[in-house]
């Protein structure tokens, strides 16, 4: 919001010729720049510099246009007072703005090359963006859901030994593509670029002063949002999203897109979407497993090194396996002789799309999901992970193992001593000093798969 407010000051400064008003606007802008510096946001500094450079270009272009008009009309250029020229320099120069924002010792330290090289947050963002591209390539049309972007990355593409928490992709464009698919990203890019190109035409053309000022403000707001969106999430608050959205609507109304602008916006938007999709496919080739997601949200994890083999079906109860159970599923696939593992979440409990329980070699039930699948004798074997209860009619031959965390054994099994006695030999315990959510795959491999 500070940068949006600074953009308003720039437009007012550009539009007025009154010296006292320019002095007031520059003073207020200086205070806002100090506030930007106090946020310690390097991204904010980058956006400020880019927008200030554009304003410098606008002032230079405006001066050249005025000189050309004066020369055409045979007039001498207007000679301004030194004080006016000084404040004009303050109005258009990005140099003092950069110097002022870096006066904060903390910001200067965070911007130093030595600090930037060692800053883990930068490397983490690159890893996160690579994972986002992979997520997009697995579900390019439907997406993973807006509130599920961070969890999807952590489950299916984050390193299994990395437990850094992410709520989103820290990039608005990737966030939209991961959440809703590439068609939504294409539409957002197309509309934004059309408005941006239209605003630039108003600023550079011979529009009347009011329209030129409106076009300049709209251009700055859209530019600030688009640059900020490259390394932060600008969708988390309406206060961050409303100004550029309003600017887009205003520009599309007062300046309908021309054919040349439409062609340019189409080419850029389509190229960006194709590039992200191809990058995701290329990056995913280096992973030990392939991730596939169908239109119903069913996730299939396949081992790249095994072309033929057994199939595992996992009914996931997140209250038992944890919100990020996908990491353990990937451990299960890479550490066993399974060709693929199909994960059934809450939405697919009633019907397993694409993989019937009868065609699976191993069916893993967790928590409350023991009541979602009928356990019966057949080719498929069953493993129960910390089940909420043990069904009375459960056949002994179909059960491979029952895995409990040691601290829950007594509480879980006390209600049914007959069932406890029947399956006593198949019960496996995860020691109390190990986290069940991050170790059940290891016990499933040693006690179930290789049994």
Beta strands, then each sheet from edge to edge (+ up, - down):
strand 1: 289-293
strand 2: 299-303
strand 3: 310-315
strand 4: 338-344
strand 5: 362-366
strand 6: 381-385
strand 7: 399-405
strand 8: 427-430
sheet 1: 1+ 2- 4+ 3+ 5+ 6+ 7+ 8+
end
